Amino acid sequence: MTGTLGQPQVNAAHYGYRVVWSAEDGEYFATCLEFPSLSWVAGTRNAAIDGLEALLNDVLEDMRAQGEEVPVPMSERRYSGTFNVRLGEHLHRSLAMHAAEERVSLNQYVSKKLAAG
């Protein structure tokens, strides 16, 4: 489905939302990963998400009307599974040594470490 100017029609519910409790405000604080400048504060988690999603729907509608490019939700983006990281020589050596000790490739070792968080 496409919207104005041939842009894909993006559903606001597909974006990445996060809700955290704000002890300072005594309310829930909702944010959107793809739109870091937007937020909504409300007394309940659901109200915070609902308020932010309604605001985002308005923002998306305005962006489309102005011919602006609408960001693709993170959940709908495609990833190759490959990225490059520059390391210092000492860290590179250390990682290679740990990988060798575990008898795995450096790539497997680093992937395992990243997945472990």
HUCOR-V155857 format. One record per helix or strand of 3 or more residues. SS is the DSSP state (hx for helix, st for strand). FROM is the first residue (numbers start at 0). TO is the last residue. If there is no record, write none. Layout:
((SS/FROM/TO) (SS/FROM/TO))
This chain:
((hx/3/5) (hx/11/13) (st/16/21) (st/26/31) (st/34/41) (hx/44/64) (hx/73/75) (hx/88/100) (hx/105/115))
